[in-house]
Amino acid sequence: MAPPVTPRVSIVIPTRNRAAILVRCLAALPDGVRGIEIPQVIVVDDCSKDDTSKAVDEFSNTTGWQVCYLRQDHPRGANAARNAALQVAQGEFIVFIDDDVLVTEGWLRKLLAGLSEQFPVVSGPVRLVTEGPIPGKHREEVSSYLSEILVPVRGVQGEIVPVACNMAAYRWVFDRACFDENVRPPVEENDWLERAGVRAGFVQEAWVTHYKCQRELILRTLLASVWRRGGEGGWWLRERLRIPARRRRLLTRCSLRTSFRAFGHAILRGCWGGVVVGLGELSKALALAGFVNREPRAPESWR
């Protein structure tokens, strides 16, 4: 009997309570990996209460692909789900997408082609697709808060930061560092990259779409999210990256100026997008200055 073939690529998909969109995410994979041998697919269910396991079974039965399904016995968050997948991943290359991401034809081949000794981690564009209109009069004001990435994301030192919803890396990179389960968006990838000590590249051709349902576009939900994200970013710069006090003051003033301009735009133009930007930057500035601190992640929180 021939020995089992070890897959070269492991695709990791963390998920919770989004079975309907997970079905679409999985269905896009065969076209997305065209030109590459069938990968190992690992779906990590972060204690869902819907038909997530059924969605995985149906995909496996339809395609004949063997899918590794892991279920966490209590909600631990997306980073914990990614780390759980790393424990069983067999591939030389580890690829991360989210359950609300739809890959495009030939995506995986293009993404992997960007890996090199210089860039052992790569990421690609993420184009936003929504069920309804984005709040505000100017789409670009809010789209980045909804994880639309059309150009490389840059860290505080100008480095390219990968995004975990469309990212590939050599397996050995995760021997250096896994994701910190206590760090949340938008800096979970910044934190991981800093600890891994490697450089990331950006593959413009390897794009995916990021599907956002109507529930995520409700203004109240969006405002709460940008406040948390701003505070998380400011806290991380202050407490984890520990940037010098002078640099921190400069960044605080910059965020405050952006916040005031955004609120002014909101008042003059009657634009909710300005409120979204202003609130996020204000939260970041207050966290940078140490006036607000993050709260522990709620056990039921996905992020």
Secondary structure, DSSP 8 states (H G I E B T S, - for coil): -------SEEEEEEESS-HHHHHHHHHHHHHHTTTS---EEEEEE-S-SSSHHHHHHHHHHHH---EEEEE-SS---HHHHHHHHHTT---SEEEEE-TTEEE-TTHHHHHHHT--SS-SEEE--EEEEESS--SSS-HHHHHGGGT-BSS-EE-TTS-EE--TTEEEEETTHHHH----TT--TTSHHHHHHHHHT--EEE-TT--EEEEE-GGGG-HHHHHHHHHHHHHHHHHIIIIIS---HHHHHHHHHHHHHHHHHHHHHHHHHT-HHHHHHHHHHHHHHHHHTTS-------TT---
